[in-house]
C-alpha cells in the first residue's frame, strides 16, 4: 500500500479487517514498527475522532504524530495549477507539499468539499495535489468525496459484531441498509459514498440504500446496491442500519430539498428489522438524525464503531510502513 485514498488502495479487505482486530486485541504488538518515523496530520477542516484516533494509532506503532490545522495555523494554500496568486492564497501546494515530504514519512490530510461546484469537488484536486507533490505516502482523513478510514472502521465493526455469539445473523449474508436521515444543514456525500463503495467492494452483504427522491448518490459508488425510496421496505429484516444525512448530488448540487422528520430512525421503525444494530459515523444531531431512544438503546453500536477508528488507522499505517520503509 502506497497511499490510502479509497477502497481501491486495498488488495484484500478481509485481511485488513483481521489486522485491525488483531491490533484491538494487542495494541502495542508492533510498537517499534514506526520508530524514528514521523506522520504529519494536516487538517483543512475540523475533526475530533479522526484526529485523536489517528494520533493514537500512530503512537501505538511508535511514530511521532504532529498535527497542523492549516486554516488556523498556516498560510492559505493555492491548489490550482498556473494560478495567478493575487488573491487571498499565500502559498502554492507545489511549494508547501514537497517541504512536508521532507519533514514527514507519511502525510495524512483531511479536506472538505465546498458543496458549491460538483465538478471541482469530485475532481479531488486538493488531495491529488498533495499526492503529486509531497513525494511520500498520503492517507486520506476524509476528502471531498470519500472517507475511507471511516468506511474501513464500519466494515471492521460489522465483522466484529457478526462474529459475536449473540449475533442473530446465521448462515446467510447480513442485510445492511444505508438510510438517509434529516439534518439542519447540507452535508457532503463523503461518508455515504465511501460506505457504499466499501460495502459493495466487500461483497459479503445484501446491501440496500434508501433515501427520498432527488437524493441519489453518484452511481460509481452505489453500483451493486439495491436502491429504494421506501424506507420501511428497505428496513424490513435488516441486520445493520447505517444512518447518515447527505445533500443532493444530481440536481442543484449540495442542497437540502426535504427535512422530513419521518425519515428519522425510531424504535417503531427498528421493529421492522431483524433486531438490527444501528450505526452512525458521529457527530450526530440527536432527535434530528437519530432519536434518543435509538442512540441510548441496546441496538446502538455507535460507540463501539467510533472506538474502532483507532484500529482501522493502525492497520492502514502499519501496511504503509511495511510496504514503504
C-alpha positions in Angstrom: 0.0 0.0 0.0 1.5 3.3 -1.1 -1.4 5.7 -0.4 -4.8 5.2 1.3 -7.4 7.2 -0.5 -10.2 4.7 -1.3 -11.0 1.1 -1.2 -9.1 0.7 -4.5 -5.8 1.0 -2.4 -6.7 -2.2 -0.5 -5.8 -5.5 -2.0 -7.8 -7.6 0.5 -10.5 -6.0 2.7 -10.8 -9.1 4.9 -7.1 -9.3 5.6 -7.0 -5.6 6.6 -10.0 -6.0 8.8 -8.3 -9.0 10.5 -5.2 -6.9 11.0 -7.2 -4.1 12.6 -8.9 -6.6 15.0 -5.6 -8.1 15.9 -4.4 -4.6 16.9 -7.5 -4.2 19.0 -6.6 -7.4 20.9 -2.9 -6.3 21.3 -2.5 -2.6 20.5 1.3 -2.4 21.1 2.4 -5.6 19.4 4.1 -3.5 16.7 5.2 -0.7 19.0 8.6 -0.3 17.3 7.4 -0.6 13.6 7.2 3.2 13.2 10.2 4.0 15.5 12.0 7.1 14.2 9.2 7.8 11.7 7.0 10.9 11.7 3.4 11.4 10.5 2.0 14.8 9.7 -1.7 15.2 10.2 -3.0 18.2 8.2 -6.5 19.4 8.8 -8.1 21.8 6.4 -11.4 21.4 8.3 -12.2 20.4 11.9 -12.1 16.9 13.4 -12.3 15.1 16.7 -12.5 11.3 16.2 -10.4 11.2 13.1 -7.7 13.4 14.6 -7.5 11.6 18.0 -7.8 8.1 16.7 -5.1 8.6 14.1 -2.7 10.1 16.6 -3.2 7.2 19.0 -2.8 4.7 16.1 0.5 6.3 15.1 1.8 6.3 18.7 0.8 2.7 19.1 3.2 1.9 16.2 6.0 4.1 17.7 5.5 7.0 15.4 5.7 10.7 16.3 2.5 12.4 15.2 2.4 16.2 14.5 -0.9 17.9 14.0 -1.2 21.1 11.9 -4.5 22.9 11.4 -3.9 24.5 8.0 -6.7 27.1 8.1 -6.0 28.4 11.5 -2.2 28.0 12.0 -0.8 28.3 8.5 -1.0 30.1 5.2 -4.0 29.8 2.9 -3.0 27.3 0.2 -3.5 27.6 -3.5 -4.2 24.3 -5.4 -4.9 25.4 -9.0 -2.0 24.9 -11.5 -0.7 28.1 -13.1 -2.7 30.2 -10.7 -2.1 34.0 -10.6 -1.8 34.3 -6.8 -3.1 37.9 -6.4 -5.9 37.0 -4.1 -6.2 35.5 -0.6 -4.0 32.5 -1.0 -0.4 32.9 0.1 1.4 29.7 -0.7 1.0 27.1 -3.5 0.7 23.5 -2.7 3.6 22.7 -5.1 5.8 24.7 -2.8 4.3 23.5 0.6 3.9 19.8 -0.1 7.5 19.0 -1.0 8.7 20.5 2.2 6.2 18.4 4.1 7.6 15.5 2.3 10.9 16.3 3.8 9.6 16.8 7.3 7.4 13.6 7.4 7.4 10.0 6.4 3.6 9.8 6.0 1.3 12.7 5.3 -2.4 12.4 6.4 -4.8 15.0 5.1 -8.4 16.0 5.8 -10.2 18.2 3.3 -13.8 19.1 2.8 -16.0 19.8 -0.2 -17.3 23.3 -1.0 -20.7 21.9 -1.9 -20.9 24.7 -4.5 -19.3 23.2 -7.6 -19.7 19.4 -8.0 -17.1 19.1 -10.7 -14.5 20.8 -8.6 -15.3 18.7 -5.5 -15.4 15.4 -7.4 -12.1 16.2 -9.1 -10.5 15.7 -5.6 -7.9 18.3 -6.6 -6.7 19.0 -3.0 -5.6 15.5 -2.1 -4.4 14.7 -5.6 -2.1 17.7 -5.5 -0.6 16.6 -2.2 0.0 13.1 -3.7 1.6 14.7 -6.7 4.0 17.0 -4.9 4.7 15.5 -1.5 6.7 12.5 -2.6 5.7 10.4 0.4 2.7 8.2 1.2 -0.6 10.1 1.6 -3.5 9.0 3.8 -7.0 10.4 3.4 -8.5 11.5 6.7 -11.6 12.5 4.6 -11.7 14.1 1.2 -14.3 15.9 -0.8 -16.0 12.7 -1.9 -14.8 9.8 0.4 -13.9 8.9 4.0 -12.1 5.6 3.7 -10.9 5.3 7.3 -14.4 5.7 8.5 -15.6 3.0 6.0 -12.9 0.6 6.9 -13.9 1.1 10.5 -17.5 0.4 9.6 -16.6 -2.9 8.0 -14.5 -3.8 11.0 -17.4 -3.1 13.3 -19.8 -5.1 11.2 -17.4 -8.1 11.0 -16.7 -7.9 14.7 -20.4 -7.8 15.5 -21.2 -10.7 13.2 -18.5 -12.8 15.0 -20.2 -12.4 18.4 -22.0 -15.4 19.9 -25.1 -13.3 20.3 -25.2 -12.4 16.6 -28.7 -13.0 15.0 -27.2 -13.5 11.6 -26.5 -17.1 11.0 -26.0 -19.0 7.7 -26.8 -16.0 5.4 -25.4 -12.8 4.2 -26.2 -9.9 6.5 -28.7 -7.3 5.2 -27.1 -3.9 5.5 -29.2 -0.7 5.0 -27.8 2.7 4.4 -30.6 5.2 5.2 -30.7 8.9 4.6 -31.7 11.0 7.6 -32.8 14.6 8.1 -30.3 17.3 9.0 -30.4 21.1 9.7 -27.8 21.9 7.0 -26.5 20.4 3.8 -23.8 17.8 4.4 -21.3 16.2 1.9 -21.9 12.8 0.3 -18.4 11.6 1.5 -19.5 9.1 4.2 -22.4 7.8 2.2 -20.3 7.4 -1.0 -17.5 5.7 0.9 -19.7 3.4 2.9 -21.4 2.3 -0.4 -18.1 1.8 -2.1 -16.7 -0.3 0.6 -19.8 -2.5 1.3 -20.1 -3.2 -2.5 -16.4 -4.0 -2.8 -16.5 -6.2 0.3 -19.2 -8.2 -1.4 -20.4 -10.1 1.7 -23.7 -8.4 2.3 -27.1 -7.8 0.8 -26.8 -4.0 0.5 -29.8 -1.6 0.3 -29.7 2.2 0.1 -32.8 4.2 0.9 -33.4 7.9 0.6 -36.1 10.4 -0.5 -36.4 11.2 -4.2 -33.7 13.5 -5.6 -31.0 12.3 -3.1 -29.4 9.8 -5.4 -25.6 9.3 -4.9 -23.0 9.0 -7.7 -23.5 5.6 -9.3 -19.8 5.0 -9.4 -20.1 4.3 -5.6 -23.6 2.7 -5.4 -23.4 0.3 -8.3 -24.3 -3.1 -6.9 -26.7 -1.9 -4.2 -30.5 -2.1 -4.3 -31.8 1.5 -4.1 -35.3 2.4 -2.9 -37.3 5.4 -1.8 -39.4 3.3 0.5 -37.6 3.3 3.9 -39.9 0.9 5.6 -39.4 -1.7 2.8 -35.6 -1.2 3.0 -35.6 -1.7 6.8 -37.5 -5.0 6.7 -35.4 -7.8 8.1 -32.2 -5.6 8.1 -29.3 -6.7 10.3 -27.5 -3.4 10.3 -28.8 0.1 9.7 -26.3 2.8 8.9 -27.8 6.3 9.4 -26.4 9.3 7.6 -27.5 12.6 6.0 -26.2 13.8 2.7 -27.1 16.7 0.4 -28.2 16.5 -3.2 -25.8 15.2 -5.9 -27.6 15.3 -9.2 -29.9 18.3 -9.0 -28.8 21.6 -7.6 -25.7 20.1 -6.0 -25.2 20.5 -2.3 -28.8 21.4 -1.4 -31.5 20.3 1.1 -34.8 19.5 -0.6 -36.5 17.9 2.4 -36.1 17.7 6.2 -39.0 15.3 6.6 -38.8 14.1 10.3 -40.5 10.9 9.2 -37.1 9.7 7.9 -35.5 9.8 11.4 -34.9 6.3 12.8 -37.0 5.4 15.8 -37.8 2.2 17.8 -41.0 1.8 15.8 -39.1 1.7 12.6 -36.4 -0.6 14.1 -39.2 -3.1 14.9 -39.3 -3.8 11.1 -35.7 -5.1 11.2 -34.0 -8.3 12.4 -33.2 -6.6 15.7 -30.7 -4.6 13.6 -27.6 -2.9 15.0 -27.6 0.8 14.4 -24.5 2.7 13.1 -23.6 6.3 12.6 -20.2 7.9 12.0 -20.7 10.8 14.5 -21.1 13.6 15.3 -24.9 13.1 15.3 -27.7 15.6 15.8 -29.9 13.9 18.4 -33.6 13.8 17.7 -33.0 15.1 14.2 -30.9 12.4 12.5 -31.4 9.8 15.2 -33.7 9.6 18.2 -32.5 9.4 21.8 -34.3 6.1 22.2 -32.1 4.6 19.4 -28.8 6.2 20.4 -29.2 5.3 24.1 -30.8 1.9 23.4 -29.3 -1.6 23.2 -29.2 -1.7 19.4 -26.8 1.3 19.0 -23.2 0.4 18.3 -22.0 3.9 17.5 -19.6 4.0 20.5 -18.1 0.6 19.5 -17.9 1.9 15.9 -16.1 5.1 16.9 -13.6 3.3 19.2 -12.7 1.1 16.3 -11.3 4.1 14.4 -8.0 3.6 16.2 -7.6 0.1 14.9 -8.6 1.0 11.3 -5.9 3.7 11.3 -3.4 1.5 12.9 -3.9 -1.3 10.3 -3.5 1.2 7.4 -0.4 2.9 8.9 1.1 -0.5 9.5 0.6 -1.6 5.9 2.1 1.7 4.6 5.1 1.4 6.9 5.8 -2.2 6.0 5.4 -1.5 2.2 7.5 1.7 2.0 10.1 1.6 4.8 
